[in-house]
Amino acid sequence: MSAVSSHALTLLAAALLCACASTTPPPLAATAPALPAQWSARGGPGPLSIAPGWWRSLGSAELDALVQAAQAQSLDVAAAAARLRQAEATARQAGAARLPAVNATADASRQARFSGGSSTEGTAANRYAAGLAASYELDFWGRQRAGHDSALASLRASRFDRDTVGLTLTAAVAEAWLRLVGGRERLAIAGLNLHSAERVLALVESRARAGAATPLELAQQRGLVAAQRQAIEALRQQVQDQHTALAVLLGQASAPAVQADSLVALQPPAVGAGLPADLLVRRPDVARAEAQLAAAHADVQAARAALLPRITLSAGLGVGGDRPGRAFDHPLYSLAAGLTAPIFGGGRLAAGAEIAQARRDELLAQYQAAIIAAVGDAERALQAVAGTGAQTAAQAQVLEQAQQAYALAQVRYRAGADTLLTLLDAQRTLYAGQDHAAQLRQARLVAAVALYKALGGGWEAPGPAPGLATMERP
């Protein structure tokens, strides 16, 4: 056996070993980061069972209508749907590469010799031909199969991305609406507070004209009135900003009609948080990261297989003649098999394999980060729900005492035991307590929305998990 033959056999054996390595998946091991056994925030976890239309549990028909309008009109949702259609077409394209390619050809030609600028009819000839050509690449090393698997995993990632956009949009609409309506409620309370401060100012001005109040008292009360007016303008700007944000979320230039002006009738529903591990299958962004990791793993297999020889089978059937009627008199067929092996490409294919491996490592880190971020989101939302609930209970006591103080001040004022200034001061304290209670009511509802979003918003994977969540880093 010659040295060249020995060298060729050595290369072939190496190729076979590489092929086996490329088609064998890496050993399985847990890649998800260690998750806590239960939530550290206060409150019982309860079973994780959230309805897809979770925003309806807040009890507002207007919010329900706005969410449905946003889902139908949002430009972000439309863009996510377009990306999904692209992924579907890409998956079909990748699947088509695994099938034979068949092409039809037809040709008509005329040849003649020129002599002195004119053709010579005796040397002219016509030619008509038609044929079918088919080619098929044997996917011996699994390159095309891996490419198809990558496209299917990317398709799943696009579906999960669309669901993530929908969940984010719904939560954003609910939060903007709550802040808008809560701001209106606070504006009404601030208006009453300003009216009370203006009455006090009128009383102080009257006393100052009579010499019973000092210029310092008058300046202090005027400053208080000015501060109240500034606070109202700041609140009004916040309400307008939330109205504009709501319009953007709905995909329209003009602000939508919002009739609600108070959140008193809304009660934050109790939400069972389940266990931290539930987030792995209840959040679309985690499922998207897992699908992207699966696509990257398939890309690594395809890049490794690209280093190996390709075997192509081809077949052809052709007919031809000098007249159309005689074109089918002598059909011809051909069968061929070819092998193409990369020898030297300046390291392009090897670099492609390294890029694919590095990309998989990157997406593995992103997958783990997505899980940690999901647990952090849920922890913060649970803490916000528990914290605002405790503050609301304490503020209820503050408000109750302020109401009693105001009622007593009214009685004493009618009896002549206290001045109007004392009564108005008690009224201002009551308004301040009402404003704080309105802020806490809004914060508690916003925290409930954040918790719904952090727990997946009732989303469930449409099918079994992609299956590479336990892939080990090579």
Secondary structure, 3 states (H helix, E strand, C coil): CCHHHHHHHHHHHHHHHHHHHHHCCCCECCCCCCCCCCCCCCCCCCCCCCCCCHHHHHCCHHHHHHHHHHHHHCHHHHHHHHHHHHHHHHHHHHHHCCCCEEEEEEEEEEEEEEECCEEEEEEEEEEEEEEEEEEEEECCCCHHHHHHHHHHHHHHHHHHHHHHHHHHHHHHHHHHHHHHHHHHHHHHHHHHHHHHHHHHHHHHHHHHHCCCCCHHHHHHHHHHHHHHHHHHHHHHHHHHHHHHHHHHHCCCCCCCCCCCCCCCCCCCCCCCCCCHHHHHHHCHHHHHHHHHHHHHHHHHHHHHHCCCCEEEEEEEEEEEECCHHHCCCCCEEEEEEEEECCCCCCCHHHHHHHHHHHHHHHHHHHHHHHHHHHHHHHHHHHHHHHHHHHHHHHHHHHHHHHHHHHHHHHHHHHHCCCCHHHHHHHHHHHHHHHHHHHHHHHHHHHHHHHHHHHCCCCCCCCCCCCCCCCECCC
